[in-house]
């Protein structure tokens, strides 16, 4: 078979059909983000999207379309509100509007009609990431970034109605641009405004960068009027070395206990959410970090967003992207593709944020998740003896499922490593492996250091399995990892205990079947 024939074969059967498939799909679904068009697309696609058997059952997912960053988290009139970027016409990113979901308890979410659409009167065709705030006048305002008619990124403001079901853009938009006097020439990454109050004053921080600088910047602005339409540049609030993070996207500054916490996401050198705990000086307008860390070690957790309730509790949500495989030809029956191509993305489980006595961030799954528990199983503590096999697997027959909550404690004892495999087959193979070797834990290839571990200490895991999504809370939430298990890697619905090189001990294990909050 000649090389010329192979080229023609590949061109005819792969490249040309893919070109026409993409061309037809793009012509059919290139719609303007009006409420009518959005509602029509979601109604058309949501039935098939809901039929996907790997779609998360108790995580917040969009009705259909491609979910983006969470935005504007706020507790208002007894409801937790979360907005998020949504591309309703495709399972691929881009062309967002702000979809809106609300909940009484952070568990059962209600999707509202699509009314938070772009400011077409200003030439906008999409809505970028941003935040919300309750201003001194009692109104709730949204701030977000989007490119204007000239293609330059600018910050825009809209005022919500009383129940946040609709918004009206300010007539003086945009409210903040890089053309305003006194603002440095931020070359790129100018986006993601976050508005907050401190010391009776209102401030705005954003993602930004001075291209020639060695550090990435978080600038700070102060509101000059009660309507929050005039902003004055006040300097750089925080910097961070570029060799550690290419940018600090969707920055948030929140009071947590007697400290302040700065949260941000970076897309390089790896996708991660970071936290910095320290102090914010309302006079110098500088944030001084005393401790830093990683919110979630997985690259599957991004664009964090917080909500503070009426009791002062601070809850964290984030985006888990990348569920589709649109780069594969649409006509190829590949196990890498979703069974439904009409949805993409979900939010991680809500987590309550706290600072422990040594100053580290602790993340706990919200208590309301206990309402999902049904069948309960307890496995008594016992030794896991060494075997002749290189790695031993003990499948636990009493526990089986792909909607599970597991709480367990293990003692390394004499083993080189021990752990658990979930979503595995009856032989303990495939699935997602969690392997612990003392000062390090490996969650499906994600390495998490445990520097505080000392010989003889045990490991505690709190695991949530939602079909192909697994969230792991390590040692009472001091470390977290969220992972998607690709369909071809799922072995089944079993769990198995593993060890290598000696006897390990299971101290305790209990598990619950979890009910779905949607079909």
URRAKA-V89901 format. One record per backbone hydrogen bond with DSSP energy under -0.5 kcal/mol. CO is the residue of the C=O (numbers start at 1). NH is the residue of the N-H. E is the energy in kcal/mol with one decimal. If there is no record, write none. Layout:
co = <CO;CO>
nh = <NH;NH>
e = <E;E>
This chain:
co = <2;3;4;5;6;7;8;9;10;10;11;14;15;16;17;18;19;20;21;22;23;24;25;26;29;32;34;35;36;37;38;39;40;41;42;43;45;46;47;48;49;52;54;57;57;59;60;65;65;66;69;71;74;74;76;79;79;80;81;82;83;84;85;86;86;87;87;90;96;97;97;99;100;101;102;103;107;108;109;110;113;115;116;118;119;119;120;129;129;130;131;133;133;135;139;139;140;141;142;143;144;145;146;148;152;154;155;155;155;156;157;158;159;161;166;168;170;176;177;180;184;189;191;194;196;198;201;202;203;204;205;207;208;209;209;209;210;214;216;217;218;218;219;220;220;221;222;225;230;230;232;235;235;237;238;240;241;241;249;252;254;256;259;260;261;261;262;263;264;265;266;268;270;272;273;273;274;275;276;277;277;278;279;279;280;281;281;286;286;287;288;291;293;296;298;302;303;305;307;307;308;309;313;313;314;315;316;317;318;319;319;320;325;329;332;334;340;342;344;345;346;350;351;352;354;354;356;360;362;364;366;367;368;369;370;372;375;377;378;379;382;383;384;392;393;394;395;396;398;399;402;403;404;405;406;407;408;409;409;410;411;412;417;418;419;420;421;422;423;423;424;425;429;432;433;434;435;436;437;439;440;441;441;442;442;443;445;446;448;450;454;459;460;461;462;463;464;464;465;466;466;468;469;470;471;472;472;473;474;474;475;477;479;480;481;482;483;484;486;486;487;489;489;493;494;494;495;496;497;498;499;500;500;503;503;504;505;505;506;508;509;510;511;512;513>
nh = <6;7;8;9;10;11;12;13;14;15;16;18;19;20;21;22;23;24;25;26;27;28;29;30;31;34;38;39;40;41;42;43;44;45;46;47;49;50;51;51;52;55;468;517;518;61;347;67;344;87;85;83;76;81;79;76;81;103;74;101;71;99;68;88;97;66;90;66;127;86;99;84;112;82;110;80;109;104;111;102;115;117;98;120;122;124;123;145;193;72;143;135;141;138;135;141;160;133;158;131;156;128;154;151;148;146;174;175;176;144;170;142;168;164;161;159;173;155;180;183;186;191;207;205;203;201;198;223;196;221;194;191;217;187;188;211;213;242;240;208;237;238;206;234;235;204;232;228;224;225;222;220;237;287;218;216;244;245;265;263;261;259;256;278;254;263;276;252;274;249;272;246;272;266;295;296;264;293;262;290;291;260;281;288;282;285;286;281;288;289;279;277;275;273;301;319;70;317;309;315;75;312;309;315;353;307;351;305;348;302;321;346;328;332;334;337;343;65;67;62;320;366;316;364;356;362;359;356;354;352;369;370;371;372;373;515;513;511;380;509;506;385;504;499;395;497;397;399;400;495;467;514;465;512;463;510;461;507;508;459;505;415;500;436;498;434;496;432;491;492;494;428;425;422;444;420;442;418;439;450;437;443;448;435;444;446;447;443;441;453;457;410;475;408;473;406;466;471;404;468;469;485;466;483;464;474;481;462;478;479;478;363;474;297;472;300;470;486;489;490;490;431;491;401;423;424;396;421;394;419;392;416;417;414;415;384;411;507;382;409;379;407;377;405;374>
e = <-1.8;-2.3;-2.3;-2.8;-2.7;-2.5;-2.8;-2.5;-1.8;-1.4;-2.5;-1.7;-2.2;-2.2;-2.6;-2.5;-2.2;-2.7;-2.6;-2.5;-2.0;-2.1;-2.1;-0.7;-1.7;-2.4;-2.7;-2.6;-2.1;-2.3;-2.7;-2.3;-1.9;-2.2;-2.4;-0.5;-2.3;-2.3;-0.7;-0.8;-1.4;-1.3;-0.7;-2.3;-0.7;-0.6;-2.4;-0.6;-1.8;-2.5;-2.3;-2.6;-0.6;-3.1;-1.4;-2.7;-0.6;-2.2;-2.0;-2.7;-4.0;-2.9;-3.6;-0.8;-1.2;-2.4;-0.8;-0.9;-2.2;-1.8;-1.1;-2.0;-2.3;-2.6;-3.0;-3.5;-0.6;-0.5;-0.5;-2.0;-1.2;-1.6;-2.0;-1.6;-1.8;-1.8;-1.8;-1.7;-0.5;-1.2;-2.7;-0.7;-2.7;-2.0;-2.8;-0.5;-2.8;-1.8;-2.1;-2.2;-3.0;-1.2;-2.1;-1.9;-2.3;-2.2;-0.5;-1.7;-1.3;-1.9;-1.8;-3.1;-2.4;-1.3;-2.1;-3.1;-1.2;-2.8;-1.2;-1.4;-2.2;-1.1;-2.4;-2.6;-3.3;-1.6;-2.3;-2.5;-2.3;-2.5;-2.8;-1.7;-0.9;-1.5;-0.8;-0.7;-2.0;-2.3;-1.7;-1.2;-2.2;-1.2;-1.0;-2.6;-0.7;-2.3;-2.4;-1.4;-2.9;-0.6;-2.3;-2.6;-0.6;-2.4;-2.1;-3.0;-1.3;-1.4;-2.2;-2.7;-3.2;-1.7;-3.2;-2.6;-2.5;-0.5;-2.0;-2.4;-3.7;-3.4;-2.3;-2.4;-0.5;-2.8;-2.4;-0.7;-1.9;-2.2;-2.9;-3.3;-1.9;-2.6;-0.5;-2.7;-0.7;-2.3;-0.7;-2.5;-0.6;-0.6;-2.0;-3.2;-2.4;-0.6;-0.8;-3.0;-0.7;-3.1;-0.5;-2.9;-0.5;-1.5;-2.1;-0.5;-2.8;-2.2;-2.1;-2.9;-2.3;-2.4;-0.6;-1.4;-2.1;-1.7;-1.6;-1.5;-0.5;-3.0;-3.2;-0.6;-3.2;-1.7;-3.4;-2.2;-0.5;-3.2;-2.5;-2.6;-2.1;-3.2;-1.7;-2.3;-1.8;-1.9;-1.4;-2.3;-2.3;-2.7;-0.5;-1.0;-2.8;-0.6;-1.9;-1.0;-0.7;-2.4;-1.0;-1.3;-0.5;-0.6;-4.3;-2.7;-3.0;-2.3;-3.1;-2.5;-2.5;-2.0;-1.6;-2.5;-2.5;-2.4;-1.9;-3.3;-2.4;-2.4;-2.4;-2.7;-2.3;-1.2;-2.1;-2.1;-2.4;-2.4;-2.6;-1.7;-3.3;-2.0;-1.0;-2.9;-2.7;-0.6;-2.9;-2.7;-0.8;-1.7;-0.6;-2.8;-2.2;-1.8;-2.4;-2.4;-3.2;-2.4;-2.8;-2.8;-0.5;-2.4;-1.4;-0.8;-1.8;-3.4;-3.3;-3.1;-2.6;-0.5;-2.1;-2.1;-1.3;-1.4;-0.9;-2.2;-3.2;-2.5;-3.1;-0.5;-3.0;-0.7;-2.5;-0.7;-1.1;-3.1;-0.5;-3.0;-0.6;-2.1;-2.4;-3.0;-2.8;-2.0;-2.0;-3.4;-1.2;-2.5;-0.7;-3.6;-3.0;-0.7;-1.5;-2.4;-3.2;-2.8;-2.8;-2.0;-2.4>
